Amino acid sequence: MTWQVRHEGSPHSVTLSLDELRQGLIDGQWEPTDEVLGPGETEWVALESHPQLEELAESLEPPPIKHYGEETHIDMTALIDVCLVLLVFFILTTTVAALQHRIQAPSVEEKGKTVGVLKVTKEQVQETMIHVTAKMEGGSPVVLVEGKPVDLDNLASELRRIKGASKKTRLLLEHDDKVAHEFVVRIIDAATTARLEDVNLLLP
């Protein structure tokens, strides 16, 4: 007795005996879902559904896939949030540190009286203060320390030298309005590096 067998959905079929069909199913030549037409039958059915083959097809089915619990993984969302908070914090901290370099200019009342302005005599200036002048010459800023030109990169060491050779521990800064604010801030930083007590601005 011959059997007709074909792959699922295929229009082509082959003729086999029942034993050959069973052996082909065991060898993996045929899948349980492939279709078979037995002797005297008029409709194609799946091998796994045919009464003479369903037991064999069922025994050849692979074991069910084991499902394990959810895999352990690191949630990066919280870490990203923390990094963003730290980034904002550092940006704000840097901004505040830059604002601290601003020069605190004295305020002036409507009647012309200055508030918070230190008044000293010429003798006091000569005895306790190092006079530094910043002005524009030839389109470039120039620094004068006690009337002598000094390179800005060497300003801190020059202030430290004068401080050690005299009793002057404060800085009197005089600068033109045309001198860039950044240049004035660098002079103040040099005074801080030289460990001068304070920086006083000379008002016109």
C-alpha positions as CSV (number, residue, x, y, z in Angstrom):
1,M,0.0,0.0,0.0
2,T,1.3,3.3,-1.0
3,W,1.1,6.7,0.7
4,Q,1.3,10.1,-0.7
5,V,3.3,12.7,1.3
6,R,4.3,16.3,0.7
7,H,5.8,19.2,2.6
8,E,3.3,21.5,4.1
9,G,1.6,23.7,1.5
10,S,3.7,22.1,-1.4
11,P,1.8,21.0,-4.6
12,H,4.4,18.2,-5.2
13,S,4.2,14.9,-3.4
14,V,6.1,11.6,-3.3
15,T,4.9,8.0,-3.0
16,L,6.2,6.0,-0.1
17,S,5.3,2.9,1.9
18,L,4.1,3.4,5.5
19,D,7.4,2.0,6.8
20,E,9.4,4.4,4.6
21,L,7.2,7.3,5.7
22,R,7.7,6.4,9.4
23,Q,11.5,6.1,8.9
24,G,11.6,9.4,7.1
25,L,9.7,11.0,10.0
26,I,12.2,9.6,12.5
27,D,15.2,10.7,10.4
28,G,13.9,14.2,10.2
29,Q,13.2,14.0,6.5
30,W,9.6,14.9,7.2
31,E,8.1,17.3,9.8
32,P,5.1,16.5,11.9
33,T,3.3,19.4,10.1
34,D,3.9,17.9,6.6
35,E,0.8,16.5,4.9
36,V,0.0,12.9,4.0
37,L,-2.7,11.1,1.9
38,G,-3.2,7.5,2.9
39,P,-4.6,4.7,0.7
40,G,-8.3,5.3,-0.1
41,E,-8.2,8.8,1.5
42,T,-9.3,12.0,-0.4
43,E,-8.1,14.8,1.9
44,W,-4.6,15.7,2.9
45,V,-3.9,15.8,6.7
46,A,-0.9,16.6,8.8
47,L,1.3,13.7,9.8
48,E,0.8,14.6,13.4
49,S,-3.0,14.4,12.9
50,H,-3.2,11.1,11.0
51,P,-4.4,8.2,13.2
52,Q,-1.5,5.9,12.1
53,L,1.2,8.5,12.5
54,E,0.2,10.9,15.3
55,E,1.6,8.7,18.1
56,L,5.0,8.5,16.3
57,A,4.9,12.3,15.5
58,E,4.1,13.1,19.1
59,S,7.0,11.1,20.4
60,L,9.4,13.0,18.1
61,E,8.3,16.5,19.2
62,P,11.1,18.4,21.0
63,P,10.7,19.0,24.7
64,P,9.0,22.2,25.7
65,I,11.2,25.2,26.0
66,K,12.0,26.1,29.6
67,H,11.2,29.7,30.6
68,Y,13.5,31.2,33.2
69,G,12.9,34.2,35.3
70,E,13.7,37.7,34.2
71,E,17.4,38.2,33.7
72,T,19.3,40.5,36.0
73,H,20.3,43.8,34.4
74,I,21.4,47.2,35.4
75,D,18.9,50.0,35.1
76,M,20.9,52.9,33.7
77,T,18.1,55.4,34.0
78,A,18.9,56.3,37.6
79,L,22.6,56.6,36.8
80,I,21.9,59.0,33.9
81,D,19.7,61.1,36.2
82,V,22.4,61.4,38.8
83,C,25.0,62.3,36.2
84,L,22.8,65.1,34.8
85,V,22.3,66.5,38.3
86,L,26.0,66.5,39.0
87,L,26.6,68.2,35.6
88,V,24.2,71.0,36.4
89,F,25.8,71.4,39.9
90,F,29.3,71.7,38.4
91,I,28.1,74.2,35.8
92,L,26.5,76.4,38.5
93,T,29.5,76.1,40.7
94,T,31.8,77.2,37.9
95,T,29.6,80.2,37.1
96,V,29.5,81.4,40.7
97,A,33.3,81.1,41.0
98,A,33.7,83.2,37.8
99,L,31.3,85.9,39.3
100,Q,33.4,86.1,42.4
101,H,36.1,87.8,40.3
102,R,33.9,90.8,39.8
103,I,35.2,94.1,41.1
104,Q,33.0,95.4,43.8
105,A,32.9,99.1,42.9
106,P,31.7,101.6,45.5
107,S,28.2,103.0,45.2
108,V,27.4,106.7,44.9
109,E,24.5,108.5,46.5
110,E,22.4,111.2,44.7
111,K,24.0,114.0,46.6
112,G,27.4,113.0,45.4
113,K,28.6,111.4,48.6
114,T,30.5,108.2,48.1
115,V,29.6,105.2,50.3
116,G,32.2,102.7,51.4
117,V,35.1,104.6,50.0
118,L,38.4,104.4,51.9
119,K,40.1,107.7,52.2
120,V,43.9,107.7,52.8
121,T,46.6,110.3,52.6
122,K,49.4,110.3,50.1
123,E,51.8,109.4,52.9
124,Q,49.8,106.4,53.8
125,V,49.8,105.2,50.2
126,Q,53.5,105.5,50.0
127,E,54.1,103.6,53.2
128,T,51.5,100.8,53.0
129,M,50.5,100.3,49.4
130,I,52.0,99.1,46.2
131,H,50.9,101.4,43.4
132,V,50.0,99.5,40.2
133,T,48.8,101.3,37.1
134,A,47.1,99.6,34.1
135,K,46.7,101.7,30.9
136,M,46.6,101.3,27.2
137,E,49.6,102.1,25.1
138,G,49.7,101.5,21.4
139,G,46.4,99.5,21.6
140,S,47.9,97.1,24.2
141,P,47.5,97.1,28.0
142,V,50.6,97.9,30.0
143,V,51.2,97.3,33.7
144,L,53.3,99.7,35.8
145,V,54.4,98.8,39.3
146,E,55.6,101.9,41.2
147,G,56.1,103.6,37.8
148,K,58.1,100.7,36.3
149,P,56.7,98.5,33.5
150,V,56.3,94.8,34.5
151,D,55.2,91.9,32.4
152,L,51.8,90.6,33.6
153,D,53.1,87.0,33.8
154,N,55.8,88.3,36.3
155,L,53.5,90.6,38.2
156,A,52.9,88.2,41.1
157,S,56.6,87.6,41.7
158,E,57.3,91.4,41.5
159,L,54.6,92.2,44.0
160,R,56.0,89.5,46.3
161,R,59.5,91.0,46.0
162,I,58.3,94.5,46.9
163,K,56.2,93.2,49.8
164,G,59.2,91.4,51.2
165,A,61.5,94.4,50.8
166,S,59.1,96.9,52.4
167,K,56.2,97.2,54.8
168,K,53.7,97.5,51.9
169,T,51.1,94.8,52.2
170,R,48.2,96.3,50.2
171,L,47.7,97.1,46.5
172,L,46.5,100.3,45.1
173,L,45.1,99.7,41.6
174,E,44.7,102.5,39.1
175,H,43.4,101.6,35.6
176,D,42.0,103.3,32.5
177,D,38.4,102.7,31.5
178,K,39.7,101.3,28.2
179,V,41.6,98.5,29.9
180,A,39.7,95.2,29.5
181,H,38.0,93.9,32.6
182,E,39.8,90.5,32.1
183,F,43.1,92.3,32.3
184,V,42.2,94.0,35.6
185,V,41.0,90.7,37.0
186,R,44.4,89.1,36.2
187,I,46.1,91.9,38.2
188,I,43.9,91.2,41.2
189,D,44.6,87.5,40.9
190,A,48.4,88.3,40.9
191,A,47.9,90.3,44.1
192,T,46.1,87.4,45.7
193,T,48.9,85.1,44.6
194,A,51.4,87.5,46.2
195,R,49.4,87.3,49.5
196,L,48.6,91.0,49.7
197,E,46.0,91.9,52.3
198,D,43.6,93.6,49.9
199,V,43.2,95.5,46.6
200,N,42.1,99.1,46.6
201,L,40.8,100.8,43.5
202,L,41.9,104.4,42.9
203,L,38.9,106.6,42.1
204,P,39.3,109.6,39.9
